[in-house]
Amino acid sequence: MGRSRVGLIGAGNVAQRHARVLSGFPDVELAGVTDVLPEAAARLADTHGTRAFADADALLRADLDAVYACVPPFAHGPVEEAVLSAGLPLFVEKPLAADLETAEKIAAMVDGAPTAVGHHWRYLAVVERARELLDGRPVRLVNGAWLDKVPPVAWWSRRDRSGGPVVEQAAHVLDLARHLAGEVSRVCAVGNGLPPPGDGADVDSVTAATLHYTGGAVGTLSTACVLGWKHRAGLEIYADGLALAVGEDELVVREGEREYRMPGDPEAARVAVDRAFIDAVRGEGDDIRVPYAEGLRTHRLACAIAQSAATGEACDV
Ligand SMILES: NC(=O)c1ccc[n+]([C@@H]2O[C@H](COP(=O)([O-])OP(=O)(O)OC[C@H]3O[C@@H](n4cnc5c(N)ncnc54)[C@H](O)[C@@H]3O)[C@@H](O)[C@H]2O)c1
């Protein structure tokens, strides 16, 4: 089998990361890139010795084997429709969209070809270890947090562009919460109604939510974008006689008097999420941990929390 020809739609931060990882795979050829900013597409194409295409339609005519959709939340929808209509495998970055309707519509179009969502935390060795430790022990309490700065992309502070911090950023934490503690049935959230500085900013700069898990656990999610640094992003999980704190960088375990730490390796997870997708595209592997339908369940949860914060009403997921 020859090299798999992969196209990239969107040429920003995360596309640059995927391009770097994919170009390190001997069985992948970066076949081209497109972006609504032609200069961004040209820059990324030049970096990797590939072609820049004028638009997604032109890229999709380039005899591709798979496509990465690395666009901001508000731009999802038409991109995936075009890729899925062409019958091509689709890797899509989180969040699936700024809203729920777009993601539900795309999910209904998924049919056969492999899909994957960029929830690379599922490939962290620390997360696998946390799953093993929790096996057979009912989770009682789950405290999630994403406490950070405003990311340096213009669209982020606008609710209609990003979906807000819970949807855009805390999606990783919510996906991990579902993976380690199970499904959430009901949420209740509040936002502070005070946006961070910036033209047109209208997202809450802090949010607090309570979550009811179907397995009986209760939990919280906190987000803040009022800091000048990434302070903390991860989960604390409590089961009988066991306390875990897990994020991209570390797992901390306390069992009775014994406490130990395991370092995380986010770069390995970022490579693994791409490797698993390419293996599936080539029919050589079956380790996509978050296909579109699974990503949709996380997105439904994030959107329910965002809706509850916006309306002041508790929300079923
Ligand atoms: N999984 C992760 O760890 C991770 C890390 C970073 C970003 N992300 C996600 O990736 C997405 C993009 O983030 P980013 O930091 O790369 O943003 P970015 O703004 O740096 O890049 C997005 C690019 O998409 C282009 N674009 C917009 N609409 C388009 C369209 N319709 N067709 C083609 N190109 C279009 C923009 O011009 C821009 O160049 C976000 O949803 C973000 O949450 C995920």
The ligand as an ORCA input file, in Angstrom:
! r2SCAN-3c Opt
* xyz 0 1
  N      -7.006     19.181     20.488
  C      -6.245     20.172     20.909
  O      -5.434     20.036     21.793
  C      -6.382     21.523     20.260
  C      -5.355     22.450     20.368
  C      -5.529     23.696     19.747
  C      -6.708     23.998     19.083
  N      -7.686     23.041     19.032
  C      -8.956     23.340     18.359
  O      -8.747     23.538     16.980
  C      -9.645     24.515     16.480
  C      -8.830     25.578     15.748
  O      -7.990     26.218     16.695
  P      -6.685     27.008     16.216
  O      -5.975     27.415     17.461
  O      -5.967     26.240     15.190
  O      -7.367     28.297     15.558
  P      -6.702     29.304     14.529
  O      -7.558     30.506     14.524
  O      -5.229     29.429     14.822
  O      -6.793     28.529     13.132
  C      -8.006     28.283     12.463
  C      -7.768     28.494     10.965
  O      -8.948     28.110     10.270
  C      -9.141     29.044      9.224
  N     -10.547     28.970      8.807
  C     -11.643     29.553      9.348
  N     -12.744     29.195      8.678
  C     -12.353     28.372      7.691
  C     -13.039     27.674      6.660
  N     -14.366     27.740      6.530
  N     -12.317     26.921      5.797
  C     -10.973     26.845      5.908
  N     -10.258     27.485      6.881
  C     -10.948     28.234      7.746
  C      -8.720     30.371      9.810
  O      -8.428     31.322      8.788
  C      -7.489     29.960     10.613
  O      -6.296     30.039      9.850
  C     -10.394     25.069     17.686
  O     -11.673     24.503     17.747
  C      -9.575     24.633     18.868
  O     -10.333     24.357     20.030
  C      -7.545     21.822     19.573
*
